[in-house]
Amino acid sequence: MSDFDYSHLDGKLLQLLLAIIEAQSVTGAAQRLGVTQSAVSHLLGKLRQITGDPLFVKSGRGIVPTARAEALALHARLLLEDMRRFAAGNEFHPATLHTTFTIAANDFQRDLLLPALLQRLRPQAPGVRLRVIPSDVPRAEMLREGDCQLVISPRPPDASDILHKRLFEDDYRVFYDPAQREAPQRLADYQAAEHISVLYSPRRMLDVDQQLSARGIERRFAVTVPSFAGIPAFLRGSPMLATLPGLLGRGLMQGFASCQLPAKVGRMPMYLIWHLKYRHDPAHSWLRAELEQVVAAVLAAPPA
């Protein structure tokens, strides 16, 4: 193994390493970077010489990173962020920004906020791209290791280096197909029905389901799905009930009727979550402020 000659490194090589890890192929990395496959192969060869490691090995139809490549990727993300801040200096102009912001969000908050965020960003910063990944139950490591720059979730990780701000709260409502049933008027009617809900991996219930269970309100679940997107197909044409965030009625659950939950539960909070290292970053601060403006507009808009 050769010594690591840091003087031969540059931002393009760091971006190359991350692009190949994410795409799991040289061809895919070339497409992401907007260069030819031969250019990626040439730069990968240079990076292998610098690090003295193969960095990637074949696995099935693709390639996977070596242990050293994965370790280097953690540092590469931090170095690229430092380089971006170094180049930006003290002044920040969105119009000159060329970067990809990765935001982790599950389907509810993704569909509610992020299309409007992109529409808001494009006129100001045409060089900005959004990459959206699932947040599932968010972990602090997602932000520490640079998997994303922002998380939008009801569940901020409990860690001293993770910051969060409450974006909004939403009431839970009971959705149903009005062609198949009427709204449950009493708690007994609600409990007598069959239900559908979301169960995140590994077996993490929605907060409202945990609250009801803790109060001893038992229900019969006919089906659970891994995301909100799976609920309409099961609910339509059935007498089942789905207890969900009420704002879903503006999008995914349009066409269904809804009513108040016949039991008292807490509201669902939604948080904007980021790592401490971005606290004073001008581009990140701008992105957070723009997202807060989107939230204000969404909440002020009348239901469709």
C-alpha positions as CSV (number, residue, x, y, z in Angstrom):
1,M,0.0,0.0,0.0
2,S,1.4,3.4,-1.0
3,D,1.5,6.4,1.3
4,F,-1.5,8.7,0.9
5,D,-0.2,11.7,-1.0
6,Y,-2.8,14.4,-0.1
7,S,-1.2,17.0,-2.5
8,H,-2.5,15.1,-5.5
9,L,-6.1,15.3,-4.3
10,D,-8.7,17.7,-5.6
11,G,-12.4,18.3,-5.3
12,K,-13.2,16.4,-8.6
13,L,-11.5,13.2,-7.2
14,L,-13.5,13.5,-4.0
15,Q,-16.8,14.0,-6.0
16,L,-15.8,11.0,-8.2
17,L,-15.4,8.7,-5.1
18,L,-18.8,9.6,-3.8
19,A,-20.5,9.4,-7.2
20,I,-19.2,5.8,-7.7
21,I,-20.3,4.8,-4.2
22,E,-23.8,6.2,-4.7
23,A,-24.2,4.8,-8.3
24,Q,-22.4,1.5,-7.7
25,S,-21.1,1.6,-11.2
26,V,-18.7,3.6,-13.3
27,T,-21.3,4.2,-16.0
28,G,-23.8,5.5,-13.4
29,A,-21.1,7.8,-11.9
30,A,-20.3,9.2,-15.3
31,Q,-24.0,10.0,-15.9
32,R,-24.2,11.8,-12.5
33,L,-21.1,13.8,-13.1
34,G,-21.9,14.6,-16.7
35,V,-18.6,13.2,-18.1
36,T,-17.6,10.2,-20.2
37,Q,-17.1,6.7,-18.8
38,S,-13.5,6.8,-19.9
39,A,-12.9,10.0,-17.9
40,V,-14.3,8.3,-14.8
41,S,-12.1,5.3,-15.3
42,H,-9.1,7.5,-15.8
43,L,-9.7,9.5,-12.6
44,L,-10.5,6.3,-10.7
45,G,-7.2,4.9,-11.7
46,K,-5.5,8.1,-10.4
47,L,-7.4,7.9,-7.1
48,R,-6.4,4.3,-6.7
49,Q,-2.7,5.2,-7.2
50,I,-3.0,8.0,-4.6
51,T,-4.7,5.8,-2.0
52,G,-2.9,2.5,-2.8
53,D,-6.3,0.7,-2.6
54,P,-8.5,-0.8,-5.3
55,L,-11.4,1.2,-3.7
56,F,-14.1,-0.8,-5.6
57,V,-14.5,-4.5,-6.4
58,K,-16.9,-6.4,-8.6
59,S,-20.1,-7.7,-7.0
60,G,-22.7,-9.3,-9.2
61,R,-23.5,-6.9,-12.0
62,G,-22.1,-3.9,-10.2
63,I,-19.3,-2.8,-7.9
64,V,-19.0,-2.2,-4.2
65,P,-16.7,0.0,-2.2
66,T,-13.9,-1.5,-0.2
67,A,-13.7,-0.8,3.5
68,R,-11.1,1.9,2.9
69,A,-13.3,3.6,0.3
70,E,-16.2,3.7,2.7
71,A,-13.9,5.3,5.4
72,L,-12.5,7.8,2.9
73,A,-16.0,8.7,1.8
74,L,-16.9,10.0,5.2
75,H,-13.9,12.4,5.1
76,A,-14.6,13.3,1.4
77,R,-18.1,14.6,2.3
78,L,-16.7,16.8,5.0
79,L,-13.8,18.1,2.8
80,L,-16.1,19.0,0.0
81,E,-18.3,20.9,2.3
82,D,-15.3,22.8,3.7
83,M,-14.2,23.5,0.1
84,R,-17.6,24.8,-0.8
85,R,-17.6,27.2,2.2
86,F,-14.0,28.2,1.5
87,A,-15.0,29.2,-2.1
88,A,-18.2,31.0,-1.0
89,G,-16.4,33.3,1.4
90,N,-18.5,35.6,3.5
91,E,-20.9,36.7,0.8
92,F,-23.7,34.4,-0.3
93,H,-25.6,34.7,-3.6
94,P,-28.2,32.0,-4.4
95,A,-27.9,32.7,-8.1
96,T,-24.3,31.6,-8.2
97,L,-24.8,28.4,-6.1
98,H,-24.2,25.1,-7.9
99,T,-24.9,22.2,-5.6
100,T,-27.2,19.4,-4.7
101,F,-29.0,19.4,-1.4
102,T,-30.0,16.0,-0.1
103,I,-33.2,16.1,2.0
104,A,-34.5,13.0,3.9
105,A,-38.2,12.9,4.2
106,N,-40.9,10.3,4.2
107,D,-43.8,10.5,1.7
108,F,-46.1,12.7,3.7
109,Q,-43.7,15.6,4.3
110,R,-42.0,15.0,0.9
111,D,-45.2,15.4,-1.1
112,L,-46.5,18.2,1.1
113,L,-43.5,20.5,1.0
114,L,-40.7,19.6,-1.4
115,P,-42.3,20.1,-4.8
116,A,-43.2,23.6,-3.6
117,L,-39.7,24.1,-2.3
118,L,-38.2,23.2,-5.6
119,Q,-40.5,25.7,-7.4
120,R,-39.5,28.4,-4.9
121,L,-35.7,27.7,-5.3
122,R,-35.5,27.5,-9.1
123,P,-36.0,31.2,-9.9
124,Q,-33.5,32.2,-7.2
125,A,-30.9,29.5,-7.7
126,P,-31.1,27.6,-11.0
127,G,-27.9,25.7,-10.2
128,V,-29.4,24.1,-7.1
129,R,-30.7,20.5,-7.4
130,L,-32.7,18.5,-4.8
131,R,-32.1,14.9,-4.0
132,V,-34.8,13.3,-1.8
133,I,-34.3,10.1,0.1
134,P,-36.5,8.3,2.7
135,S,-36.0,9.3,6.3
136,D,-37.7,6.3,7.8
137,V,-37.0,6.7,11.5
138,P,-34.1,9.2,11.2
139,R,-30.7,8.5,12.8
140,A,-28.1,11.0,13.8
141,E,-25.6,9.2,11.6
142,M,-27.5,10.2,8.5
143,L,-26.5,13.8,9.2
144,R,-23.1,13.2,10.7
145,E,-21.9,11.1,7.8
146,G,-23.3,13.4,5.1
147,D,-26.0,11.1,3.8
148,C,-28.2,14.2,3.8
149,Q,-28.1,17.9,4.8
150,L,-31.6,18.1,6.1
151,V,-34.2,15.8,7.6
152,I,-37.9,16.5,7.9
153,S,-39.5,14.3,10.4
154,P,-41.8,14.1,13.5
155,R,-38.9,12.3,15.3
156,P,-35.7,14.3,15.7
157,P,-32.7,12.1,16.8
158,D,-31.7,12.7,20.4
159,A,-28.1,13.8,20.1
160,S,-26.1,16.9,21.3
161,D,-24.8,17.6,17.8
162,I,-28.2,17.5,16.1
163,L,-30.3,20.6,15.9
164,H,-34.0,20.9,15.2
165,K,-36.8,23.4,14.8
166,R,-40.5,22.8,14.8
167,L,-42.1,23.5,11.4
168,F,-45.7,22.8,12.2
169,E,-48.2,20.6,14.0
170,D,-51.0,18.6,12.5
171,D,-54.2,17.0,13.9
172,Y,-54.9,13.3,13.2
173,R,-58.1,12.6,11.4
174,V,-59.9,9.4,10.5
175,F,-60.2,8.8,6.7
176,Y,-62.7,6.5,5.1
177,D,-64.4,5.8,1.8
178,P,-67.8,7.6,1.9
179,A,-69.2,5.2,-0.7
180,Q,-68.6,2.3,1.7
181,R,-69.4,3.6,5.2
182,E,-70.3,6.5,7.4
183,A,-68.0,8.3,9.8
184,P,-67.6,6.5,13.1
185,Q,-69.6,8.6,15.6
186,R,-68.5,6.9,18.8
187,L,-65.3,5.3,20.1
188,A,-67.1,1.9,20.1
189,D,-67.8,2.4,16.3
190,Y,-64.2,3.3,15.7
191,Q,-62.9,0.2,17.6
192,A,-65.4,-2.1,15.9
193,A,-64.1,-1.3,12.4
194,E,-61.1,-2.8,10.7
195,H,-58.1,-0.4,10.3
196,I,-55.2,0.2,8.0
197,S,-52.0,2.0,9.1
198,V,-48.4,2.5,8.4
199,L,-45.7,0.4,10.0
200,Y,-42.2,1.6,9.4
201,S,-39.2,-0.8,9.4
202,P,-38.4,-2.4,11.8
203,R,-42.0,-2.5,13.2
204,R,-42.2,1.1,14.2
205,M,-45.8,2.3,14.5
206,L,-47.1,5.8,13.8
207,D,-47.1,8.0,16.9
208,V,-50.9,8.1,16.9
209,D,-51.1,4.3,17.0
210,Q,-48.7,4.2,19.9
211,Q,-50.8,6.8,21.8
212,L,-54.0,4.9,21.3
213,S,-52.4,1.6,22.3
214,A,-51.0,3.2,25.4
215,R,-54.5,4.3,26.4
216,G,-55.8,0.8,26.0
217,I,-57.8,1.6,22.8
218,E,-57.4,-1.7,20.9
219,R,-58.1,-1.9,17.1
220,R,-58.0,-4.7,14.5
221,F,-55.6,-4.0,11.7
222,A,-56.5,-5.7,8.5
223,V,-53.3,-4.5,6.8
224,T,-50.2,-2.4,7.4
225,V,-48.1,-0.8,4.7
226,P,-44.6,0.7,4.8
227,S,-45.6,4.2,3.8
228,F,-48.6,6.5,3.5
229,A,-48.6,6.0,-0.3
230,G,-49.9,2.4,0.1
231,I,-53.0,3.4,2.0
232,P,-55.4,4.8,-0.7
233,A,-55.4,1.6,-2.8
234,F,-56.5,-0.5,0.2
235,L,-58.9,2.0,1.7
236,R,-60.8,2.7,-1.6
237,G,-63.8,0.4,-1.9
238,S,-63.5,-0.9,1.6
239,P,-65.2,-0.1,5.0
240,M,-61.8,0.2,6.7
241,L,-60.6,3.3,8.6
242,A,-57.2,5.0,8.4
243,T,-56.1,7.4,11.2
244,L,-53.6,9.7,9.6
245,P,-52.2,13.3,9.6
246,G,-55.0,15.6,8.5
247,L,-52.9,17.4,6.0
248,L,-52.8,14.3,3.8
249,G,-56.4,15.3,2.9
250,R,-54.8,18.0,0.7
251,G,-53.0,15.6,-1.5
252,L,-52.7,11.8,-1.2
253,M,-56.1,11.3,0.5
254,Q,-58.1,13.6,-1.7
255,G,-61.4,11.9,-2.6
256,F,-61.8,10.3,0.8
257,A,-63.9,11.7,3.6
258,S,-62.5,12.3,7.0
259,C,-63.7,13.1,10.5
260,Q,-62.4,13.8,14.0
261,L,-60.8,11.0,15.9
262,P,-63.3,9.9,18.6
263,A,-60.5,9.8,21.2
264,K,-58.2,12.5,22.5
265,V,-54.6,12.2,21.2
266,G,-51.7,14.7,20.9
267,R,-51.0,16.5,17.7
268,M,-48.3,15.4,15.3
269,P,-45.3,17.7,15.3
270,M,-43.0,18.1,12.3
271,Y,-39.4,19.1,12.7
272,L,-36.6,20.5,10.5
273,I,-33.4,18.7,11.5
274,W,-29.8,19.4,10.7
275,H,-26.3,18.9,12.0
276,L,-24.5,21.4,14.2
277,K,-21.8,21.9,11.5
278,Y,-24.4,23.7,9.3
279,R,-25.6,26.1,11.9
280,H,-23.8,29.1,10.5
281,D,-23.5,27.9,6.9
282,P,-25.0,30.6,4.6
283,A,-26.3,28.3,2.0
284,H,-27.8,25.9,4.5
285,S,-29.4,28.8,6.4
286,W,-30.9,30.1,3.2
287,L,-32.3,26.7,2.4
288,R,-33.9,26.4,5.9
289,A,-35.4,29.8,5.6
290,E,-36.9,29.0,2.2
291,L,-38.4,25.8,3.5
292,E,-40.0,27.7,6.4
293,Q,-41.5,30.1,3.8
294,V,-43.0,27.1,2.0
295,V,-44.5,25.7,5.2
296,A,-46.1,29.1,5.9
297,A,-47.6,29.2,2.4
298,V,-48.8,25.6,2.6
299,L,-50.5,26.1,5.9
300,A,-52.1,29.4,4.8
301,A,-53.6,27.8,1.6
302,P,-57.2,26.8,1.9
303,P,-57.9,23.0,1.6
304,A,-58.6,21.9,-2.0
